[in-house]
Every structure is written in C-alpha cells, then in structure tokens.
Amino acid sequence: MAYSTQADIENIFGTANVVRWSQLDPSSTTADTARIALAITNADAMINATFAGSQYVVPFSPTLS
C-alpha cells in the first residue's frame, strides 16, 4: 500500500501542475500516470529505507483504536 496517491499529490500541487510535471511530451494534456506511480513507488521505498532497522516497523500501517 502506497503512502500517497496521485489524488493526494494533485490536491497539494494542483492537477494542471501534475500534468505538466509528469509529462515528457509538452503537447500532451493528460498526466502520465505510469510516471506518477513510479515516483510514488520510489518515494515509498525511500521512506521505508530511512526507517528500516530503526524502532519502527516498515512499511508503516495504520493502527485501529
């Protein structure tokens, strides 16, 4: 399970910005969802690597109370 989604990124930076940032083709008007998914996967891996071997269990998961 990813720590974030494309929608989370769009909510912070705006859909239009995400479209521009994700596309290598400047004439395209849609987001490159594969590149966004790869970026999220890479970010998750960096988060997990940072906390691996520490007091935290990774991947993080919510606890129910």
N, C-alpha and C positions, 0 to 999 in steps of 0.2 A: 504494500500500500504506500503510495506516494504521500509525502508531507504536504504537498500543494497540488493544485490543479491549474489548468490553463485559465479557467474562470477566475481563480484567485489572482493570478498574475494580471489578467485583464481588468479586474476590479481595482487593482492598485495603480497600474500604469495606463490604463485605457486601451480599448480594443484596437483603435487605429494605430497606436504606438506599437502594440504587439504584432500587428500585421506587418508594419514596416520593419521592425527589428528581426522578425523571423524569416523574412523573405530575402533570398539572394537575387531574385528576379524583380527589379524595380517596377516592372509593368504589371505585376500581379496585384490583385486587390483582396486576396484572401490570405489568412495566416497559414504558414507551413506547420501543420500540426505535428508532423514527424519530428521536425527540428525542435519544437517546443517540448514534446515528450522526451526527447533525448536530453535537453537541457534540464528538465525536472529530474530525470534519472541520474544525471551527473551530479546535480545539487544534493539529491538524497544520499548518493554514495559519499560525497564529501562530508556531509553531516554525520553519517554513520562512522566514517573513518576517524573523524575528530573525537568521537565519544567511545569508540571501541577500546576495550581494555581499561576503561575507567569505571567509576562506580555505577554507571548507567548501563542498562541492557538495551542494545540496539538490534533491530530497528525499534524506535520508540512506538509505543501503542497507548491508546487512552485507557485509563482505568475507570471502571464503573463504581460509583459510590452509592 
